[in-house]
């Protein structure tokens, strides 16, 4: 019975796909794809973009370059303001 439960959990987790991160004001893809394409960057490579989010907190976004040279926003990490505080 335990093996069946573990197998069912593995199948359920394997079928999960991460939800797409929605662009916010300041995101490179906010309002659509940029007009210029990254033609020299390898397909599938990633890069980061730093910005201030709508609440004034630092946000770091990660983008992936797709085969058609469009960008997909795959992650956004918000940095807490105390992270930059020094004693």
ZIPEVEN-V924278 format. One record per backbone hydrogen bond with DSSP energy under -0.5 kcal/mol. CO is the residue of the C=O (numbers start at 1). NH is the residue of the N-H. E is the energy in kcal/mol with one decimal. If there is no record, write none. Layout:
CO,NH,E
CO,NH,E
//
This chain:
1,5,-2.1
2,6,-2.5
3,7,-2.4
4,8,-2.6
5,9,-2.3
6,10,-2.4
7,11,-2.4
8,12,-2.3
9,13,-2.7
10,14,-2.3
11,15,-1.3
13,16,-1.0
24,27,-2.9
27,30,-1.2
29,32,-2.0
37,39,-1.3
42,45,-1.9
45,65,-2.4
47,63,-2.9
49,61,-3.0
51,59,-3.3
53,56,-1.8
57,53,-3.3
58,79,-3.1
59,51,-2.4
59,61,-0.5
60,77,-2.6
61,49,-2.2
62,74,-2.6
62,75,-1.3
63,47,-1.8
64,66,-0.6
64,72,-2.1
65,44,-3.2
66,69,-2.0
69,38,-0.5
70,66,-2.8
72,64,-2.3
72,74,-0.7
73,21,-0.9
75,62,-2.6
77,60,-2.9
78,80,-0.5
79,58,-0.6
80,83,-2.1
81,84,-1.3
82,85,-0.9
//
